Amino acid sequence: MNLLIKIWIAFVLDLIFGDPEKITHPVQIIGKMITFLEKKLYVKKGSFIGGAVLGILVVASTFLVMYGFVKLTKIVKVLQIFEIYLMYTVFSVKSLAREGKRVYKILKLGNLKVAREKLSYLVSRDTEKMDKVMIIRSTMETISENMVDGVIAPMFYMFVGGLPFAMAYKAINTLDSMVGYKNEKYAKFGTFSAKLDDVVNFIPARISGIFITAASYILRYNYKNAWKIFKRDRKNHASPNSGHSESAVAGALGVQFGGKVSYFGKEVEKPIIGDKKKEFRLEDIKKNILLMYVTSFVAIFCFSIIYLIVNGMFNSVFNSIVYFILYFFVNMLL
């Protein structure tokens, strides 16, 4: 089966089902491997070398296992079904939307306490004292940021190198989320994983602004402002990559991200992204989710066209579409 077809099937499966909740997720297995190796490699305050060895072992083993499995699917064709399943688990479109909608529905009922609790599963910031506006802002910021590592980046690497590249990316992403902190414990040990995550997200983060702007145009959001704020504010973030998608979303929806936020009891002033054209409204969460969905379609469509051109399949696909249209009209006339 063609890689392009597999990717589309996996993408549609994610849109329908989201992350499998009753089946062990591949990322959970990667997480257990990281925990096991960390216990073996972390010494005293943790060293950069130990963290680098951890990162290399996790990413290399993930890539090699997936590479070997894909080779096996060419011999045992039925295993391609499981390959598609693994590809489907790499996407997080439906899951991001699901979590955002949960917060939205609870806020609509006016239950701030439960909304804070649900939000705490999505973000690392302190949620206990957040008011309604802060909850909305935080929900939108995390959806916007995760449009890169949950949607665009996995898709990008899947088109570049199939399942091995996509799953290796998820391994890097998981490493960063588990050890890539700047606190005392992981200051040295997590540096390699954090930097590696920055590197692999470099291209996906930057093209996210283009995709989000295009999606804004389709939805009749403020696409001109999305592009303007993307160009102006994409570097207004502690992370070299997170500001790109956030700035485009902020511009499209006319909201302002950043400002005061608390992490582990310590208040931090985050750089401002976007212009405050209006106050945050509850419906902005739904608009953000819809923007994410359309952005994912724009991304997979663009990647598919590039894939077809690079692989010399564009003309044959285009001709097939033309022949189908002609056949359809001829049959209508006869």
Contacts in CASP RR format, 6 or more apart in sequence:
PFRMAT RR
TARGET T0000
AUTHOR 0000-0000-0000
METHOD contacts of the structure
MODEL  1
MNLLIKIWIAFVLDLIFGDPEKITHPVQIIGKMITFLEKKLYVKKGSFIG
GAVLGILVVASTFLVMYGFVKLTKIVKVLQIFEIYLMYTVFSVKSLAREG
KRVYKILKLGNLKVAREKLSYLVSRDTEKMDKVMIIRSTMETISENMVDG
VIAPMFYMFVGGLPFAMAYKAINTLDSMVGYKNEKYAKFGTFSAKLDDVV
NFIPARISGIFITAASYILRYNYKNAWKIFKRDRKNHASPNSGHSESAVA
GALGVQFGGKVSYFGKEVEKPIIGDKKKEFRLEDIKKNILLMYVTSFVAI
FCFSIIYLIVNGMFNSVFNSIVYFILYFFVNMLL
1 80 0 8 1.000
3 159 0 8 1.000
3 162 0 8 1.000
3 307 0 8 1.000
4 304 0 8 1.000
4 307 0 8 1.000
4 308 0 8 1.000
6 80 0 8 1.000
6 83 0 8 1.000
6 84 0 8 1.000
6 87 0 8 1.000
7 87 0 8 1.000
7 155 0 8 1.000
7 158 0 8 1.000
7 159 0 8 1.000
7 162 0 8 1.000
7 300 0 8 1.000
7 304 0 8 1.000
8 300 0 8 1.000
8 304 0 8 1.000
9 84 0 8 1.000
9 88 0 8 1.000
10 84 0 8 1.000
10 85 0 8 1.000
10 87 0 8 1.000
10 88 0 8 1.000
10 90 0 8 1.000
10 91 0 8 1.000
10 158 0 8 1.000
11 88 0 8 1.000
11 91 0 8 1.000
11 93 0 8 1.000
11 155 0 8 1.000
11 296 0 8 1.000
11 300 0 8 1.000
13 84 0 8 1.000
13 85 0 8 1.000
13 88 0 8 1.000
14 88 0 8 1.000
14 91 0 8 1.000
14 92 0 8 1.000
14 93 0 8 1.000
14 94 0 8 1.000
14 95 0 8 1.000
15 93 0 8 1.000
15 94 0 8 1.000
15 293 0 8 1.000
16 94 0 8 1.000
17 88 0 8 1.000
17 94 0 8 1.000
18 91 0 8 1.000
18 92 0 8 1.000
18 93 0 8 1.000
18 94 0 8 1.000
18 95 0 8 1.000
18 98 0 8 1.000
19 25 0 8 1.000
19 89 0 8 1.000
19 92 0 8 1.000
19 94 0 8 1.000
19 95 0 8 1.000
20 89 0 8 1.000
25 89 0 8 1.000
26 86 0 8 1.000
26 89 0 8 1.000
26 90 0 8 1.000
26 167 0 8 1.000
26 170 0 8 1.000
27 89 0 8 1.000
27 170 0 8 1.000
27 174 0 8 1.000
30 58 0 8 1.000
30 62 0 8 1.000
30 170 0 8 1.000
30 171 0 8 1.000
30 174 0 8 1.000
31 174 0 8 1.000
31 178 0 8 1.000
33 58 0 8 1.000
33 61 0 8 1.000
34 54 0 8 1.000
34 58 0 8 1.000
34 174 0 8 1.000
34 175 0 8 1.000
34 178 0 8 1.000
34 179 0 8 1.000
35 178 0 8 1.000
37 54 0 8 1.000
37 57 0 8 1.000
37 58 0 8 1.000
38 54 0 8 1.000
38 178 0 8 1.000
38 179 0 8 1.000
41 50 0 8 1.000
41 51 0 8 1.000
41 53 0 8 1.000
41 54 0 8 1.000
42 50 0 8 1.000
42 51 0 8 1.000
42 189 0 8 1.000
43 50 0 8 1.000
45 184 0 8 1.000
45 185 0 8 1.000
45 187 0 8 1.000
45 188 0 8 1.000
45 189 0 8 1.000
46 185 0 8 1.000
46 188 0 8 1.000
46 189 0 8 1.000
47 188 0 8 1.000
47 189 0 8 1.000
48 188 0 8 1.000
48 189 0 8 1.000
48 191 0 8 1.000
48 192 0 8 1.000
50 189 0 8 1.000
51 179 0 8 1.000
51 188 0 8 1.000
51 189 0 8 1.000
51 190 0 8 1.000
51 191 0 8 1.000
51 192 0 8 1.000
51 193 0 8 1.000
52 192 0 8 1.000
54 175 0 8 1.000
54 179 0 8 1.000
54 189 0 8 1.000
54 192 0 8 1.000
54 193 0 8 1.000
55 172 0 8 1.000
55 175 0 8 1.000
55 192 0 8 1.000
55 193 0 8 1.000
55 196 0 8 1.000
58 171 0 8 1.000
58 174 0 8 1.000
58 175 0 8 1.000
59 168 0 8 1.000
59 171 0 8 1.000
59 172 0 8 1.000
59 175 0 8 1.000
59 196 0 8 1.000
62 167 0 8 1.000
62 168 0 8 1.000
62 170 0 8 1.000
62 171 0 8 1.000
63 164 0 8 1.000
63 165 0 8 1.000
63 167 0 8 1.000
63 168 0 8 1.000
63 171 0 8 1.000
66 86 0 8 1.000
66 163 0 8 1.000
66 164 0 8 1.000
66 167 0 8 1.000
66 168 0 8 1.000
67 164 0 8 1.000
68 164 0 8 1.000
69 79 0 8 1.000
69 83 0 8 1.000
69 86 0 8 1.000
69 163 0 8 1.000
70 83 0 8 1.000
70 162 0 8 1.000
70 163 0 8 1.000
70 164 0 8 1.000
72 79 0 8 1.000
73 79 0 8 1.000
73 80 0 8 1.000
73 82 0 8 1.000
73 83 0 8 1.000
83 163 0 8 1.000
86 163 0 8 1.000
86 167 0 8 1.000
87 158 0 8 1.000
87 162 0 8 1.000
87 163 0 8 1.000
87 166 0 8 1.000
90 154 0 8 1.000
90 158 0 8 1.000
90 163 0 8 1.000
90 166 0 8 1.000
90 167 0 8 1.000
90 169 0 8 1.000
90 170 0 8 1.000
91 150 0 8 1.000
91 151 0 8 1.000
91 154 0 8 1.000
91 155 0 8 1.000
92 146 0 8 1.000
92 150 0 8 1.000
92 151 0 8 1.000
92 154 0 8 1.000
93 150 0 8 1.000
93 151 0 8 1.000
93 292 0 8 1.000
93 293 0 8 1.000
93 296 0 8 1.000
96 143 0 8 1.000
96 146 0 8 1.000
96 147 0 8 1.000
96 150 0 8 1.000
96 151 0 8 1.000
96 289 0 8 1.000
96 292 0 8 1.000
97 289 0 8 1.000
97 292 0 8 1.000
97 293 0 8 1.000
99 118 0 8 1.000
99 121 0 8 1.000
99 122 0 8 1.000
100 122 0 8 1.000
100 139 0 8 1.000
100 143 0 8 1.000
100 285 0 8 1.000
100 289 0 8 1.000
101 285 0 8 1.000
101 286 0 8 1.000
101 289 0 8 1.000
102 118 0 8 1.000
103 115 0 8 1.000
103 118 0 8 1.000
103 119 0 8 1.000
103 122 0 8 1.000
103 135 0 8 1.000
103 139 0 8 1.000
103 285 0 8 1.000
104 139 0 8 1.000
104 282 0 8 1.000
104 285 0 8 1.000
104 286 0 8 1.000
106 114 0 8 1.000
106 115 0 8 1.000
106 118 0 8 1.000
107 115 0 8 1.000
107 132 0 8 1.000
107 135 0 8 1.000
107 136 0 8 1.000
107 282 0 8 1.000
107 285 0 8 1.000
108 282 0 8 1.000
110 132 0 8 1.000
112 130 0 8 1.000
112 131 0 8 1.000
112 132 0 8 1.000
112 135 0 8 1.000
115 132 0 8 1.000
115 135 0 8 1.000
116 127 0 8 1.000
116 128 0 8 1.000
116 130 0 8 1.000
116 135 0 8 1.000
117 127 0 8 1.000
119 127 0 8 1.000
119 130 0 8 1.000
119 135 0 8 1.000
119 138 0 8 1.000
119 139 0 8 1.000
120 127 0 8 1.000
122 138 0 8 1.000
122 139 0 8 1.000
122 142 0 8 1.000
123 138 0 8 1.000
123 141 0 8 1.000
123 142 0 8 1.000
124 263 0 8 1.000
125 138 0 8 1.000
125 261 0 8 1.000
125 262 0 8 1.000
125 263 0 8 1.000
126 262 0 8 1.000
126 263 0 8 1.000
126 264 0 8 1.000
126 265 0 8 1.000
127 135 0 8 1.000
127 138 0 8 1.000
129 262 0 8 1.000
130 138 0 8 1.000
132 282 0 8 1.000
133 279 0 8 1.000
133 280 0 8 1.000
136 280 0 8 1.000
136 281 0 8 1.000
136 282 0 8 1.000
136 284 0 8 1.000
136 285 0 8 1.000
137 255 0 8 1.000
137 257 0 8 1.000
137 258 0 8 1.000
137 280 0 8 1.000
138 261 0 8 1.000
139 285 0 8 1.000
139 288 0 8 1.000
140 249 0 8 1.000
140 253 0 8 1.000
140 255 0 8 1.000
140 257 0 8 1.000
140 280 0 8 1.000
140 284 0 8 1.000
140 285 0 8 1.000
140 288 0 8 1.000
141 246 0 8 1.000
141 257 0 8 1.000
141 258 0 8 1.000
143 249 0 8 1.000
143 285 0 8 1.000
143 288 0 8 1.000
143 289 0 8 1.000
143 292 0 8 1.000
144 245 0 8 1.000
144 246 0 8 1.000
144 249 0 8 1.000
144 250 0 8 1.000
144 257 0 8 1.000
144 288 0 8 1.000
144 292 0 8 1.000
145 242 0 8 1.000
145 243 0 8 1.000
145 245 0 8 1.000
145 246 0 8 1.000
147 208 0 8 1.000
147 212 0 8 1.000
147 245 0 8 1.000
147 249 0 8 1.000
147 292 0 8 1.000
147 295 0 8 1.000
148 201 0 8 1.000
148 204 0 8 1.000
148 205 0 8 1.000
148 208 0 8 1.000
148 241 0 8 1.000
148 242 0 8 1.000
148 244 0 8 1.000
148 245 0 8 1.000
149 173 0 8 1.000
149 201 0 8 1.000
149 204 0 8 1.000
151 292 0 8 1.000
151 295 0 8 1.000
151 296 0 8 1.000
151 299 0 8 1.000
152 204 0 8 1.000
152 207 0 8 1.000
152 208 0 8 1.000
152 211 0 8 1.000
152 245 0 8 1.000
152 295 0 8 1.000
152 296 0 8 1.000
152 299 0 8 1.000
153 169 0 8 1.000
153 173 0 8 1.000
153 200 0 8 1.000
153 201 0 8 1.000
153 204 0 8 1.000
153 205 0 8 1.000
154 166 0 8 1.000
154 169 0 8 1.000
154 170 0 8 1.000
155 296 0 8 1.000
155 299 0 8 1.000
155 300 0 8 1.000
155 303 0 8 1.000
156 203 0 8 1.000
156 204 0 8 1.000
156 207 0 8 1.000
156 299 0 8 1.000
156 303 0 8 1.000
157 165 0 8 1.000
157 166 0 8 1.000
157 168 0 8 1.000
157 169 0 8 1.000
157 200 0 8 1.000
158 165 0 8 1.000
158 166 0 8 1.000
159 303 0 8 1.000
159 304 0 8 1.000
159 306 0 8 1.000
159 307 0 8 1.000
169 200 0 8 1.000
172 193 0 8 1.000
172 196 0 8 1.000
172 197 0 8 1.000
172 200 0 8 1.000
173 197 0 8 1.000
173 200 0 8 1.000
175 193 0 8 1.000
175 196 0 8 1.000
175 197 0 8 1.000
176 193 0 8 1.000
176 194 0 8 1.000
176 196 0 8 1.000
176 197 0 8 1.000
178 193 0 8 1.000
179 186 0 8 1.000
179 189 0 8 1.000
179 190 0 8 1.000
179 193 0 8 1.000
180 186 0 8 1.000
180 190 0 8 1.000
180 191 0 8 1.000
180 193 0 8 1.000
180 194 0 8 1.000
180 197 0 8 1.000
181 190 0 8 1.000
181 194 0 8 1.000
182 194 0 8 1.000
198 239 0 8 1.000
198 240 0 8 1.000
198 241 0 8 1.000
201 241 0 8 1.000
202 240 0 8 1.000
202 241 0 8 1.000
204 241 0 8 1.000
205 240 0 8 1.000
205 241 0 8 1.000
205 242 0 8 1.000
205 243 0 8 1.000
205 244 0 8 1.000
205 245 0 8 1.000
206 244 0 8 1.000
208 244 0 8 1.000
208 245 0 8 1.000
208 248 0 8 1.000
208 295 0 8 1.000
209 226 0 8 1.000
209 227 0 8 1.000
209 230 0 8 1.000
209 234 0 8 1.000
209 244 0 8 1.000
209 245 0 8 1.000
209 247 0 8 1.000
209 248 0 8 1.000
211 295 0 8 1.000
211 298 0 8 1.000
211 299 0 8 1.000
211 302 0 8 1.000
212 226 0 8 1.000
212 230 0 8 1.000
212 245 0 8 1.000
212 248 0 8 1.000
212 249 0 8 1.000
212 252 0 8 1.000
212 291 0 8 1.000
212 295 0 8 1.000
213 223 0 8 1.000
213 226 0 8 1.000
213 227 0 8 1.000
213 230 0 8 1.000
213 248 0 8 1.000
213 252 0 8 1.000
214 223 0 8 1.000
214 295 0 8 1.000
214 298 0 8 1.000
215 252 0 8 1.000
215 291 0 8 1.000
215 294 0 8 1.000
215 295 0 8 1.000
215 297 0 8 1.000
215 298 0 8 1.000
216 222 0 8 1.000
216 223 0 8 1.000
216 226 0 8 1.000
216 248 0 8 1.000
216 252 0 8 1.000
216 291 0 8 1.000
217 223 0 8 1.000
218 294 0 8 1.000
218 298 0 8 1.000
219 290 0 8 1.000
219 291 0 8 1.000
219 294 0 8 1.000
221 252 0 8 1.000
221 253 0 8 1.000
221 287 0 8 1.000
221 291 0 8 1.000
222 251 0 8 1.000
222 252 0 8 1.000
222 253 0 8 1.000
222 254 0 8 1.000
223 252 0 8 1.000
225 251 0 8 1.000
225 252 0 8 1.000
225 254 0 8 1.000
225 275 0 8 1.000
225 277 0 8 1.000
226 248 0 8 1.000
226 249 0 8 1.000
226 251 0 8 1.000
226 252 0 8 1.000
227 248 0 8 1.000
228 251 0 8 1.000
229 247 0 8 1.000
229 248 0 8 1.000
229 250 0 8 1.000
229 251 0 8 1.000
229 273 0 8 1.000
229 274 0 8 1.000
229 275 0 8 1.000
230 244 0 8 1.000
230 247 0 8 1.000
230 248 0 8 1.000
230 251 0 8 1.000
232 247 0 8 1.000
232 274 0 8 1.000
233 243 0 8 1.000
233 247 0 8 1.000
233 250 0 8 1.000
233 272 0 8 1.000
233 273 0 8 1.000
233 274 0 8 1.000
234 243 0 8 1.000
234 244 0 8 1.000
234 247 0 8 1.000
234 248 0 8 1.000
235 243 0 8 1.000
236 243 0 8 1.000
236 247 0 8 1.000
236 271 0 8 1.000
236 272 0 8 1.000
236 273 0 8 1.000
237 243 0 8 1.000
237 246 0 8 1.000
237 270 0 8 1.000
237 271 0 8 1.000
237 273 0 8 1.000
238 270 0 8 1.000
238 271 0 8 1.000
243 273 0 8 1.000
246 257 0 8 1.000
246 273 0 8 1.000
247 257 0 8 1.000
247 273 0 8 1.000
247 274 0 8 1.000
249 257 0 8 1.000
249 288 0 8 1.000
249 291 0 8 1.000
250 256 0 8 1.000
250 257 0 8 1.000
250 273 0 8 1.000
250 274 0 8 1.000
251 274 0 8 1.000
251 275 0 8 1.000
252 291 0 8 1.000
253 284 0 8 1.000
253 287 0 8 1.000
253 288 0 8 1.000
253 291 0 8 1.000
254 274 0 8 1.000
254 275 0 8 1.000
254 277 0 8 1.000
254 278 0 8 1.000
255 274 0 8 1.000
255 276 0 8 1.000
255 277 0 8 1.000
255 278 0 8 1.000
255 280 0 8 1.000
255 284 0 8 1.000
256 272 0 8 1.000
256 273 0 8 1.000
256 274 0 8 1.000
256 275 0 8 1.000
256 276 0 8 1.000
256 277 0 8 1.000
257 270 0 8 1.000
257 272 0 8 1.000
257 273 0 8 1.000
257 274 0 8 1.000
258 270 0 8 1.000
258 271 0 8 1.000
258 272 0 8 1.000
258 273 0 8 1.000
259 269 0 8 1.000
259 270 0 8 1.000
259 271 0 8 1.000
259 272 0 8 1.000
260 267 0 8 1.000
260 268 0 8 1.000
260 269 0 8 1.000
260 270 0 8 1.000
261 267 0 8 1.000
261 268 0 8 1.000
261 270 0 8 1.000
262 268 0 8 1.000
305 314 0 8 1.000
307 313 0 8 1.000
308 314 0 8 1.000
308 317 0 8 1.000
END
